[in-house]
Amino acid sequence: MESANHPKPDKYVLIISIDGMANYYLQDPNVRMPNLRELIRGGVCADGMESVFPTATWAIHSSLVTGNYPRKHGVLGNWVVDRPNRRVGEHFGDRMWDMRDVLRGETWYDAAKRMGWTTASVCWPVTRGADMIDYNIPEFYEQEMFESHCTLSLWNELKAAGLPVECYGEWSRDHARGPMQDWLTTEIAKHLIDRHNPNLLQLHYLLPDSYQHNYGVRSKEVYWSLEYVDERIGEVLEALDQKGILEKTDVFVLSDHGFVNTTRTFYPNVLFKHKGWLAPNLNDEHEFKDSKVVAVSNGGSGYVYVLEDDAEAKELLMIEVRRALADSDGVGRLFEQEDFPSLGLPAPGEVDDHCPDFAFEAEPDCFVHFDCSGEEVTGSFTKFKGMHGFLPHREELKAVFVAAGPSIRPGASLPEIRIVDVAPTIARLLGTELKDTDGRELDTIWKEEVRLWSC
């Protein structure tokens, strides 16, 4: 490894992702986040941050760490169809694949390790099997995944320290106990800072996302969740201060997407079942070996796969599927493969195993559900009161970007940025660069001495 050529630096980067925190919350007087606002006063805050399509957590966090759109990094959403196996592919919860199997391109934590930095990650999506993370607890929802895929030495340390890591899976799945999960993430971060002093530490907080799904945007529960996460951020900053490294730490607080309220549900697979194109497997809802057309949901959007092997028959079926989707109540905008590159999705011949034939955005008040057990194609009810997954240019979906620390120029003006700009910016602090990224470095945020660094 190249890291052998680089001594461990005496500088630090903390990256915190607040899942689901829309940029509009920064202007909301009901949001009490004193620690975040103190960072803003001493650093920079973008006017907004445009995410990627679909605005779904696993695709977005892959874009964050690589600086690339899904077309290039390969993680196309929380759910895809794995064409070779004709079954649903779950990026969600890192259930199916190691990071190296699906995420293309160098990440900022790869680059950090290459430059001799110690790396740590807690609850960050698409990090299962990420061997460049020295201390790693990926985002899982099953306890057995935590037990088998977290860094073993760290896991045993946390158990010995009395932290209830045996509850991580249960607390991850149960939104009512979401505060406990984010508390545990914080306690692990404090342990890492005290015991291992990582140069790069990335943390992912989930509660605002969970509560917006359950209670809708700008609900009292969501306001409380943002204040709760802000308190946890304060604890992490205090741990850095007690360690004597806060003044050497550049802090980035960002989010992945915003939210809108939803009142209806669109079931594309029920539509396909009525058309005779989808044959449900009663024993395995994720398997579609006898189906011709299947859809997966990414919240406010969906991917549609036409699984006809014969080229001529597929072309005819594509015409029928296109017409059925275009005529469906609940579908807002329909996209075909020639539209995909403009969305940051693969062109024909790219990511073939997971790339859909159609993508669509739902109507703004509509959640896409891939269940096919019912008979109603569009229901006047929804499982979730709040949802994301829609096109990223919508104002409600814009994310947060805040940076502060010894390298950051206080009060620098920063217009709206793109989420793919974050990784090239982080790379500058690592003393290197990520090659061939879709994003660009935010060079206006640096103090003059940082701007003059040569990579």
N, C-alpha and C positions, 0 to 999 in steps of 0.2 A: 504494500500500500504506500501511496505517496506521502501519507501522514508521517511516516518515519523521517521525512526530510524537514518537518516543521515542528518546532517546539510548541508545547501547549501555551497558548497566548494568555495574557493577563487582561482579557476583555471578555464581555459577556453579552449575549442577546437572549431576551425573553420574548416569546411570541405567544400571545393569548388569543384564541378564537372563541368568540361568544356566539354560539349557534343561534341563528334566527334574529339577531338584533338589527332591525332596519335602521337606515340612516335617519329616518324621520324622528326616531326617538331622541336624537341629540337635540332637537329643537322643542321637545315636549317638556313643559315645565313640571309635569307630574313625575318625570323620571329623575329620581334622586341617586346620582352616581358620583359622589364627591371625589373618589379616587380617580375615576376616569377623567372627570373635569379638571382635576389638578394636573394630570398628564397633558391634557389639551392646553391648559394655560402655559405650561412650560415647554411645549413642543409644537407639533403641527397636527392639523385635522383636515382631512380632505373634505371637499364639498359633497362628496358621495363616492361610491365605488361600484362600478358596474361589474356584475358577476358573469357567469357563463350559463349557457343553455345545455341541459336543463338546470334550473336553480335548485339543485339537489346536492346534499351534503358531500357524498363521496366523490362526485365529479368535481365539485368546487374545490374541495381540499386538495385534490390532485392537481388542479390548476394553480392553487396557491403555492404549493411546494416546488412545482416545476417551471412556472411561468408560461405554461402552454395551455391552449384550448384542448378540449377532449379529443378532437381530431388527431392531435399529435401525441397526447399522453395515453390515450386508449381507454380510460375509465369513463364510460359514456353516460353513467347515471347511477342511481342507487340500485336499479334493476335493469337487466337486459335479458334478451333471450340468447342462450348459448346454442348457436345454430347446429354445430356438429352433434350435440347431444339432445337437441330438441327439448330443452327444458329451460326453466327460468334460471338465469344466472344472478346470484346475489352478491353485489359488492357490499350492500348494507350489512353491517355487523362483521365485515371481513370473514364471512362464513365459509366461502368457497375457495378463495385463492390467496396465496401469499402475494405480498406487494410486488416481488420480482416477476411474478407470473403475468401481471396485468398492467403495471405502471411503467410507461416508457419515458426515457429521458432522465437526466440527472436531477435530483432533488436538492434543496438547500441543505438538508442534513447529510446527504452524500458529500456535497462540497465541503461542509464543515469538517467532516471526518477526514476528508482528503487533505485539509489544511491543518490537521493536527488538533482539532477541537474535540472536547468531550461532549457527547450528545445525549440528550434525554428527552423522552416524549411520554405524555400521559393522555390517554383517551383520544388519540389523533387518528382519524380514518385512514385506511389504506396503509397501515404500518405493520400488519402481520408479517413476520419473517423479515423485517427490514434490518439487515445485519449491520448497517452503518450506524444504527442507534445503539449506544452503549447500554442505556437503561430504558427499557421499552415496555410500556403497558398499552397495547392497542385498544381501539374502541370495539368492545365485544358486548353481546347481550346474553351470552350463555356462560355460566360459571366454569364449565369444563374448558372453554376456550381460553379464559384467563389462566386457568391452572396449567394448561399445556403450552401456551404460546408467549407468555410474558417472560421477561428476563429472569431466569430462575434465581440467581443470586439476590436480585432486588426483591423478588417476591418473598423469598425466605427472610430477608431482612425486615420487610414490612410486617410479616407475621410475628417475628421475634419482638418487634417494637410495639406489638399490641394493636396494630391497625386492623380493622375488620375487613380485610380483603376477601374473605370468604363470602361477603355479602355483595361484592361488586356486580355480579351478574343479576341478582334479584333487584338491586337498587337501580340498575340500568334499565330494566324492563318496566318497572313500575313507576309511572310518572308521579304518583303521590309521594314516592320516596326519592324523587329526583334531587331534592336538596341534599340528601345524604350522599348521593353519588358525587355531586359537585364538591361537597365538603371533603369527601375521601380523596378526590383528585387534588384538592388543595393541600391536604395533609401529606400526601405523597410528594407533592412538589416541595414542600417545606423540608421533608426528610432528604430529598435529593440535594437541595441546596446546602443543608447542614452537613451531610455525610459525604457527598460526592462533588459538589461545586461544579456542575456541568457548565461548559462555556455556552452551549446552546440548549435552551429548554423550551419546548413547545407544549402548550396546554390547551385542552378543548373543553369548554363548559357547555352543558346541554340544556339547562333548565328553561331559559327563555323560549327555546324552540318547543320544548314539550308543553309548556303552559299556553303558548299561542295555538298549538294544535287543539288543546283541550278547551280553552276558554275564549279564544279569539284575540284579535289585536287590540291593544290599548285597554285591555281588561285590568282590573285591580290586581288580579293574580300575576299578570305579566309585569306590571310595574313593580310588584314586590320581588319577582324573580330577578329583575335587572338590578335592584338594590342589593339583593342577596349575593349575586355574582360580584358586584362591585366590592362588597365586603370581603369576599374571598380574594379578589385581586389585591386589596389592601393588605391582607395577610401575607401574600406572596412577596409583595414589595417590602414589607416589614422584615421578612425572613432574609431577603437580600441585604437589607440595611444591617441587620444583626450580624450577618456574615462579613460585613465590611466591603461589599462589592456593589451596592446599589449605584454609587456614583460612577462605576465602571460598566454599567449595564444599559444598553439601548433596549427600550421596551416598545413593542408593537402590540397594540390591541386592535383587533379587527373582527369582522363577522363574515359570514358566508353568503347570506341572503336576507331579504326582508320577508314580509308576510302580507297576505290579504285574507279577508274573511270569506268563507264559503258557505253556501246554503243548499247546494244540489250535488248530486253524484252522477257521473257518466260511467257506464259499464260497457266498454267496447267489446269485451269477450262475450257478453250476453248477446250483443248484436251479431257477432260472428257465429255464435251458437245457433241463433235463429236462422241465419243464412245457410247453415249446414256446413260451415267451414271449420268449426272448432268442435272437437270431440273430447269432452272432459274425461280425465282419468280419475275415477272415484277414489282410488287408493293413493294417488300422489298428485296433488293440485299443481305441482310445479312441472309435471311431465306432460308433453304434448306430442307424443310420437305418432298419433293418428290424426293430427290436426293439419289443416292447410293454412290457416291464418290465426295468429295469436298476438295479443297486445300485452305490454307491461306498463305499469304506471310509474311516473316519477312526480307524483303529486298533482300539480296543475298542468301536466303534460303527459303524453304517452308515446311509446314507440310501437309500431305495428310491423310484424314480420310475416311475409308470405313464404310459406315453407313448401312450395311446389317445386319439385326437382326438374320437371320437364320445362324447357325454356319457353316453348310456344304456349303451353297451358298456363304457365306463370304469367305471361304477358296478358293473356285474356283475363285471368283472375285479378291481376293488378287493376285493370279497368273497372271491374266490379267493386273491388275494395275501395278504390278511390271514390267512386260514386256513392257508396254506402256511407263513408266517412263524411263526405261533403254534405250529404243530406241529413246528417245526424244532429239533433238538438244536443248541445253540450260541446260540440267541436267549434272552437273559435277560428283557428287558422290551421290549415293543412300544408305540410311541407313534403316535397319529394326529394329524391337523392340529389338532383341538380341544385336544390336550395341548401343542401347541408353545409357546404363549405362556408357560406355566409353566416351560418349559425355556429360555426366552430366545430361542426360534426364531420365525420369522415366522408371523403369523396369515394366513388366506386373504386374498389380495389384496396381500400384502407380499412383496417380493423374488421375484416370480412366476417369473422366468427361472431361478432356482436353487433355489427351495424344493422339498423333496421331498414326496411323498404320505405316506410313513411314515418314521419314524426308529426305530432299535432300539439297545439296549445289548446287547452280547454277554454270555454267561456270564463270570464273573470271570477264568477261566483261558483265555479264548478270544480269538484275534486274528481280525479280519474281513479277508479278502483278496478283492479284486474280480476276481481271475483267473477265467476260465471255461474254461480249456483242458483241465482234468482231468475226472474223472467222480465223484469223491468230494465229497459236500456238506460233511461234517465230518471233518477229518483228525486223527488222534492224533499230530500233530507240528506244529511251528510254525517259521516263518521267523525269528521274533524270540523271544528268551527273556524280554524285558521289553516292556511295552506301556502306552500311555496311550490316551485317547480315551473312556474310560468316564464315567459321571456324576460331576460335580465334587464332590458332597457326600461321596463315599467318602473316608475318612480318608487312605488311601494316595495319593489324588490331590491332597491339599491342598498348596499352594505356600508359598513363603517370602516374607516381607516384612521388610526391615531398612532403617532410615534413621538417618543420623547427619550432623552438621554444625552450622554456626553458627545455624541456625534451629530445630534439633531439641532438645527438652527431654530431657536424659539420664535414663534410668530410667523414662520414662513407661510406664504400664501400657497395653497395647494388646491387647484380646481379638481373637478371630478376626475378620478383615475379609473383604471381597469384592474380587476383582481389579478390578472396575469403580470401586472407591473410589480407586484410585491416581491416575488422570488429574485428577479434581477437586482432589486434594491437590497435585499438581505445579503445577496452574494457580495456586494461591495464591502459590507462590514466584515465579511469573512476573508477579505483580501484576495478575492478571486472573481470569476464570473461564470455564469452558466451559458453554455454555447447554444446558439440557434434557438432562442426563446421567442415566443410571440409577444412577450411584454418588453417594456423598456425600463431602465433604471430611473427612479424618481430623483434625479440629481439635484433638484432645487431644494431639497430638504436638508442637505448637509451643511455643516459648518465648513468654512473655507478650507481648513486643513484636511478634512476628510475628502473634499472635492478634488484635492490635489494628489490624493493617493494614487499610486500607479498599480494597476492590477496586472 
